[in-house]
C-alpha cells in the first residue's frame, strides 16, 4: 500500500527534480510527454478530487471537502460547489452528498436508491449516475494534475502490460548487467550498480515504441 508521505515524495520528485531537469536540458518552449506506469501510487488523487467514492448519499458523516464541479444546463457550463457555504442554516462547510448534488443538476429521479452493492446499469442508483457525469469522469490523478499544471503532458500506461512500459526494458538491461558481472557479494553489487545504470543504451528503452 502507498502511504500519503510516499505519494507526496513522488509528487515532489516530479515537481522539484524531473520537470526542472527537462526544462534545464531543453530550454524554454519545449513540452515534455511524461509516461507514468499505472501503479497504485501514481493513480492516487488529490484530497479535494471529485470522487463519488469519497461521498455519502446525504450530507452527513465523514466526507472529503471537494473542489467545485460543473455541469451543462441549456448550453451553459454551470459551476457547482460541492460544499455548502459557511452560512448554510443546517450544514455549514459540509460536503453536500450525492443526492443533493444530483438534485441541483436535475438528475435525481423519484425513488432512486442511493448506492448499489453492485451496479447493474448506468441509472441503477444515484452514485452511478453521478460518477458518470463529465466533471467526475474528467477527474485526473494527482500526478497528472501536477505535470499538466507545469505545462507538460502526461500519459498513464495501461495496467498489467509490462511489455508496454519502457522502464521495464531499462530495469531488464540493468539486471542482466548485474547478473553477468556477479560474484554473489554485496560489495560487488554496490560497486556494479552505478555501472549497470549507465550501461543501458537509449535504443534499449526505445524498443517499446516499435
C-alpha positions in Angstrom: 0.0 0.0 0.0 1.2 3.5 -0.9 1.1 5.8 2.1 0.4 9.6 1.9 4.1 10.5 2.6 5.3 8.2 -0.1 2.8 9.7 -2.5 3.9 13.2 -1.7 7.5 12.2 -2.1 6.7 11.0 -5.7 5.0 14.3 -6.4 7.8 16.3 -5.0 10.3 14.5 -7.2 8.3 15.3 -10.3 7.9 18.9 -9.3 11.4 19.6 -7.9 13.6 17.3 -10.0 12.1 15.7 -13.1 10.4 18.8 -14.6 13.2 21.2 -13.8 15.8 18.7 -15.2 13.8 18.5 -18.5 13.4 22.3 -18.8 17.1 22.8 -18.0 18.1 20.3 -20.7 15.8 21.6 -23.4 15.3 25.3 -22.6 12.0 27.3 -22.8 9.3 26.5 -25.3 9.6 22.7 -25.1 6.8 20.5 -23.8 7.6 17.1 -22.2 5.4 14.0 -22.7 5.8 12.1 -19.4 4.7 8.5 -19.4 3.8 7.1 -16.0 3.2 3.5 -15.0 -0.3 2.9 -13.7 0.7 1.9 -10.2 -1.4 2.5 -7.0 0.7 5.5 -6.0 0.7 7.1 -9.5 -3.1 6.7 -9.8 -3.8 8.4 -6.4 -5.9 11.6 -6.3 -5.7 14.9 -4.6 -7.5 15.4 -1.3 -10.2 17.5 -2.9 -10.7 15.4 -6.1 -14.2 14.8 -7.5 -14.6 11.2 -6.4 -18.0 9.7 -5.7 -16.4 7.0 -3.6 -15.5 9.8 -1.1 -19.1 11.0 -0.9 -22.0 9.9 1.3 -25.5 9.8 -0.1 -26.6 12.5 2.3 -24.7 15.5 3.8 -23.8 13.6 7.0 -20.9 11.7 8.3 -17.3 11.9 7.3 -16.8 13.2 3.7 -13.9 14.8 1.8 -14.2 18.5 1.2 -14.2 18.5 -2.6 -13.4 21.2 -5.2 -16.2 22.7 -7.3 -17.8 20.6 -10.0 -19.6 21.6 -13.1 -22.5 20.6 -15.4 -24.1 21.8 -18.6 -27.5 23.4 -18.5 -29.2 25.0 -21.6 -25.8 25.0 -23.3 -24.1 26.8 -20.5 -21.4 25.5 -18.2 -22.5 25.9 -14.6 -20.1 25.8 -11.8 -21.4 23.8 -8.8 -19.9 24.0 -5.3 -19.7 20.5 -3.8 -19.6 22.0 -0.2 -22.3 24.0 1.4 -21.3 27.6 2.3 -20.3 28.7 5.7 -23.7 30.5 6.2 -25.8 27.4 5.3 -28.5 27.0 8.0 -28.1 23.3 8.7 -24.8 22.1 7.0 -22.2 24.8 7.0 -18.9 23.8 5.3 -20.2 20.3 4.8 -19.9 18.3 1.5 -23.4 18.2 0.0 -23.7 14.5 -0.6 -24.6 12.6 -3.8 -28.4 13.2 -3.7 -28.1 17.0 -3.2 -25.6 17.3 -6.0 -27.9 15.4 -8.4 -30.9 17.3 -7.3 -29.2 20.6 -8.1 -28.4 19.2 -11.5 -32.0 18.0 -12.1 -30.8 14.4 -12.3 -32.5 12.8 -9.3 -35.5 10.6 -10.3 -38.1 9.9 -7.6 -37.5 6.7 -5.6 -33.9 6.1 -6.9 -31.7 4.2 -4.4 -28.6 5.9 -3.0 -25.9 3.2 -3.7 -25.9 -0.3 -5.1 -23.7 -3.0 -3.7 -23.0 -3.9 -7.4 -24.2 -1.6 -10.1 -26.2 -3.3 -12.9 -26.9 -0.3 -15.2 -26.0 3.4 -15.7 -29.1 4.5 -13.9 -29.4 1.9 -11.1 -28.5 4.3 -8.3 -27.6 7.9 -7.6 -24.0 7.0 -7.0 -23.7 5.5 -10.5 -25.4 8.5 -12.2 -23.1 11.0 -10.5 -19.9 9.1 -11.2 -20.8 9.1 -14.9 -21.1 12.9 -15.1 -18.5 14.7 -17.2 -16.8 16.6 -14.4 -16.4 13.4 -12.4 -15.3 11.4 -15.4 -12.6 14.0 -16.2 -11.0 13.9 -12.8 -7.3 13.2 -13.2 -4.8 11.7 -10.8 -2.6 13.9 -8.7 0.4 13.0 -10.8 -1.3 14.1 -14.0 -2.5 17.4 -12.4 1.0 18.3 -11.2 2.6 17.6 -14.6 -0.1 19.4 -16.6 0.0 22.4 -14.2 3.6 22.8 -15.2 2.6 23.0 -18.8 3.6 19.4 -19.8 1.7 16.3 -20.9 1.1 13.1 -19.0 0.0 9.6 -20.2 -0.8 6.8 -17.7 0.3 3.5 -19.2 -2.0 0.5 -19.2 -2.2 -1.7 -16.1 -0.8 -5.2 -16.3 1.0 -4.7 -19.6 4.7 -4.5 -18.7 5.6 -5.0 -22.3 4.3 -1.5 -23.0 6.3 0.0 -20.2 9.7 1.4 -21.3 11.1 1.3 -17.8 10.8 -2.5 -17.8 13.3 -2.6 -20.7 15.6 -0.4 -18.7 15.5 -2.5 -15.5 15.8 -5.7 -17.5 19.1 -4.5 -19.0 20.3 -3.4 -15.6 19.5 -6.8 -14.1 21.3 -8.6 -16.9 24.4 -6.5 -16.4 24.4 -7.2 -12.7 23.9 -10.9 -13.4 26.7 -11.1 -15.9 29.1 -9.3 -13.5 28.1 -11.0 -10.3 30.3 -12.8 -7.7 27.4 -13.0 -5.2 28.8 -10.5 -2.8 27.1 -7.3 -1.6 30.2 -5.2 -2.1 30.4 -6.1 -5.8 26.7 -5.4 -6.2 27.2 -1.9 -4.7 30.2 -1.3 -7.0 28.4 -2.6 -10.1 25.1 -0.8 -9.6 26.2 2.6 -10.9 27.9 0.9 -13.9 24.8 -1.1 -14.6 22.6 2.0 -14.6 25.0 3.8 -17.0 25.4 0.8 -19.3 21.8 0.9 -20.7 21.7 2.4 -24.2 19.0 4.8 -25.2 18.0 2.4 -28.0 17.2 -0.3 -25.4 14.4 1.7 -23.7 13.1 2.9 -27.0 12.2 -0.6 -28.3 8.8 -0.4 -26.8 7.9 2.2 -29.5 8.4 -0.4 -32.2 
